[in-house]
Amino acid sequence: MDEINRFINGKSYELLLRNILQKRNIEIESNIPFVLLDYDKEQLKAAQIGVENLETLLISNMTEIVSFVERKMSYDFEDEEEYPKGEELSDDEKPKLITELPYYKNFMVAFLIEYYLLKEHPTALCRYLKRIDIANATKYERELKAIWQEIIKTSFDPVRAATKYKNMKNKLDKVIVDLKNKLPYEPKLDLIISRLESVKSLLSDNCQSLTLNPINGITRAYLDIVSDYEDPITNDLYSLEKEISALIK
C-alpha cells in the first residue's frame, strides 16, 4: 500500500489529476480508506502488473491517458442489471443519483490498469475483469474497447507516424548494415537479415500488410547465434522487436 500511496502522490499522477480537474468539475478526497488502497493492490496483482508499469505509462503517454480517463468518465455505460422480458424498470423506477460524492484520489488507478491492458495486453483484459469479479465482464470489456477505439482514431497524428516510420527504417538500415559486416564470419546471420529486410519492406507500405510481427523472437535468435549479451546489436534488435509489436497493437 505504501507503494501505491507513493504513486498517487507522485509528480506524474498529480499531473494527470490536474489535467482531469481542468476538464471535469469534480471534488477530490485525499483521505483514502486503507481498504481502497488494498483493493488497488489486489487489482494490480490480478492484472499481473506493477506500479512501475503505470509510472512508465504516465511518463510516455500522458496526453492519451488524459483523453482515455476523460472519455471513460463521460461514457454512457449500459445498465448492467437485466430483468425478465416484460418486467423491465421504467425510467421513473430506475435508481437516480441524488448527490455526487467526491472521488477518492486513487480513483484513476483502476483506469490506468484498464488503459495499460488495452494498450499493451488487450487479450488479457477480459481475464483481468473476471478475476476482480466485474459483473458482465464480457460486455464491460466491449465497452472499454469501444472507448479505446475512439482514442486511437482521435490520437493518430500522420506527421508523427511518418516520423516514427522514418526513424524505424533508419534503425533497420543501421542494424542490417552491421549484421552484413558480420555475415562473412557468421553465415547463420543471413536469416536474421532476411527477416529485417522483410519488415523494412512492410514499413514502406505504411504497415498496411503488417498484422503479425515478422521479427518476433529475433533477439533470442540472434543471441543463440552470437551468445554475446554485450553486443550493441542485441539492444538494437530488442528495441526494434518491441517497436514493431507496438505498431501492430
C-alpha positions in Angstrom: 0.0 0.0 0.0 3.0 2.3 0.7 4.0 1.8 -3.0 0.5 2.8 -4.2 0.5 5.8 -1.8 3.8 7.0 -3.2 2.5 6.6 -6.8 -0.7 8.6 -6.3 1.2 11.3 -4.6 4.0 11.4 -7.1 4.6 14.0 -9.8 3.2 12.0 -12.8 -0.1 11.1 -11.1 -0.5 14.6 -9.7 -0.1 16.0 -13.2 -2.7 13.6 -14.6 -5.1 14.6 -11.8 -4.6 18.3 -12.6 -5.3 17.7 -16.3 -8.5 15.8 -15.4 -9.6 18.6 -13.0 -9.3 21.1 -15.8 -11.7 19.1 -17.9 -14.1 17.8 -15.2 -15.7 19.7 -12.3 -15.2 17.0 -9.6 -14.2 17.1 -6.0 -11.3 15.0 -4.8 -11.0 13.4 -1.4 -7.3 12.9 -0.5 -8.0 10.9 2.7 -8.2 7.4 1.2 -9.5 4.5 3.3 -7.0 1.7 3.6 -9.5 -0.8 2.2 -9.4 1.1 -1.2 -5.7 1.1 -1.3 -5.7 -2.6 -0.5 -8.2 -3.1 -3.4 -5.8 -1.2 -5.7 -3.1 -3.6 -4.7 -5.3 -6.6 -5.5 -6.3 -5.2 -8.9 -2.6 -4.8 -9.8 -2.0 -8.3 -8.7 -4.9 -9.6 -10.8 -3.6 -7.6 -13.8 -0.1 -9.0 -13.2 1.5 -5.6 -13.5 3.3 -3.4 -11.1 3.2 0.3 -10.0 6.3 0.9 -12.1 4.4 -0.2 -15.2 1.8 2.5 -14.6 4.5 5.1 -13.8 6.3 4.4 -17.1 2.9 4.6 -18.9 2.2 8.0 -17.5 5.6 9.4 -18.4 5.3 8.3 -22.1 1.5 8.6 -22.8 0.1 11.4 -20.6 -1.9 13.1 -23.4 -3.5 9.8 -24.5 -4.2 8.8 -20.9 -5.9 12.1 -20.1 -8.1 11.5 -23.1 -8.9 7.9 -22.0 -9.8 8.9 -18.4 -12.0 11.8 -19.6 -13.8 9.7 -22.2 -14.4 6.9 -19.8 -15.8 9.3 -17.2 -18.2 10.7 -19.9 -19.1 7.3 -21.4 -22.7 6.1 -21.1 -22.2 2.5 -19.9 -25.2 0.3 -20.3 -27.2 -0.7 -17.3 -25.7 -3.9 -16.0 -28.9 -5.1 -14.4 -31.0 -7.5 -16.5 -34.7 -8.1 -16.0 -37.1 -10.7 -17.4 -39.0 -9.6 -20.5 -42.0 -7.6 -19.5 -40.5 -6.8 -16.1 -38.0 -4.1 -17.1 -38.0 -1.0 -14.9 -39.5 2.2 -16.2 -37.4 5.4 -16.2 -39.2 6.6 -13.1 -38.4 3.3 -11.3 -34.7 3.3 -12.0 -32.4 4.5 -9.2 -31.3 8.1 -9.6 -28.2 9.8 -8.4 -29.2 12.3 -5.6 -25.8 13.6 -4.6 -22.5 13.3 -6.5 -19.9 12.2 -3.9 -16.2 13.2 -4.0 -13.8 11.0 -5.9 -11.1 9.4 -3.8 -7.7 10.5 -5.1 -6.8 7.0 -6.1 -9.8 6.5 -8.4 -7.7 6.6 -11.6 -5.5 3.6 -10.6 -8.3 1.3 -11.9 -8.5 3.5 -15.1 -4.7 3.2 -15.6 -4.8 -0.6 -15.2 -7.5 -0.9 -17.9 -5.6 1.5 -20.1 -2.4 -0.5 -19.7 -4.1 -3.7 -20.7 -6.0 -2.2 -23.6 -2.7 -0.8 -24.9 -0.2 -3.5 -24.1 -2.1 -6.7 -23.5 -5.6 -6.5 -24.9 -6.2 -10.2 -24.9 -5.6 -10.3 -21.1 -8.3 -7.6 -20.4 -11.3 -9.9 -20.0 -9.4 -12.4 -17.8 -8.5 -9.5 -15.5 -12.0 -8.2 -15.3 -13.2 -11.7 -14.4 -10.5 -12.0 -11.7 -11.7 -8.8 -10.0 -15.4 -10.0 -10.3 -16.7 -7.3 -12.6 -20.4 -8.0 -13.3 -21.0 -8.8 -17.0 -17.2 -8.7 -17.7 -17.5 -9.5 -21.4 -19.9 -6.6 -22.0 -17.8 -4.3 -20.0 -14.7 -5.3 -22.0 -16.6 -4.5 -25.2 -17.4 -1.0 -23.8 -13.8 -0.4 -22.8 -12.6 -1.4 -26.2 -15.2 0.9 -27.8 -13.6 3.8 -25.8 -10.2 2.6 -26.8 -11.1 2.6 -30.5 -12.3 6.2 -30.2 -8.9 7.2 -28.5 -6.9 5.5 -31.3 -8.9 7.3 -34.0 -8.5 10.8 -32.5 -4.9 10.4 -31.3 -3.5 9.4 -34.7 -1.1 12.0 -35.9 0.0 11.3 -39.5 3.1 13.6 -39.3 4.3 11.9 -36.1 3.5 8.5 -37.5 5.6 9.3 -40.6 8.5 10.4 -38.5 8.2 7.3 -36.4 8.3 5.1 -39.5 11.3 7.0 -40.9 13.3 6.6 -37.6 12.4 2.9 -37.5 13.6 2.5 -41.1 16.8 4.2 -40.3 17.4 2.0 -37.3 16.6 -1.1 -39.5 19.1 0.1 -42.1 21.8 0.5 -39.5 21.3 -2.9 -38.0 21.2 -4.6 -41.4 24.5 -3.0 -42.3 26.0 -4.1 -39.0 24.8 -7.6 -39.5 26.1 -7.8 -43.1 29.5 -6.8 -41.8 29.4 -9.8 -39.5 28.0 -12.1 -42.2 31.3 -13.3 -43.6 32.2 -14.6 -40.1 28.8 -15.9 -39.2 26.7 -17.2 -42.2 23.7 -18.0 -39.9 23.0 -14.3 -39.7 21.6 -14.4 -43.2 18.2 -15.5 -41.9 18.2 -12.6 -39.4 19.0 -10.1 -42.1 16.3 -11.6 -44.3 13.6 -11.1 -41.6 14.7 -7.5 -41.0 14.6 -6.7 -44.7 11.1 -8.2 -44.8 10.0 -5.8 -42.1 11.6 -2.9 -43.9 9.5 -3.7 -47.0 6.3 -3.8 -44.9 7.1 -0.4 -43.3 7.4 1.1 -46.8 3.8 0.1 -47.2 3.0 2.1 -44.0 2.3 -1.2 -42.2 -0.8 -1.9 -44.3 0.2 -5.6 -44.5 1.7 -5.8 -41.0 -0.7 -7.9 -38.9 1.9 -10.2 -37.2 5.4 -9.3 -36.0 7.8 -10.8 -38.5 10.7 -10.3 -36.2 9.1 -11.7 -33.0 11.8 -13.6 -31.1 14.6 -12.2 -33.3 16.6 -11.0 -30.3 16.7 -14.5 -28.9 17.5 -16.0 -32.3 20.5 -13.6 -32.6 21.8 -14.4 -29.1 21.5 -18.1 -30.0 24.0 -17.4 -32.8 26.4 -15.0 -31.2 26.0 -15.6 -27.4 27.0 -12.0 -26.7 24.7 -10.1 -24.4 27.0 -7.0 -24.5 26.8 -6.8 -28.3 25.2 -3.4 -29.2 23.2 -5.1 -32.0 21.4 -7.1 -29.3 19.9 -3.9 -27.8 19.0 -2.6 -31.3 17.2 -5.8 -32.2 15.3 -5.9 -28.9 14.2 -2.2 -29.4 13.1 -2.9 -33.0 11.2 -6.0 -31.9 9.2 -4.1 -29.3 8.6 -1.1 -31.6 7.1 -3.4 -34.3 4.9 -5.1 -31.7 3.7 -1.7 -30.5 2.8 -0.7 -34.1 0.7 -3.8 -34.7 -1.2 -3.1 -31.4 
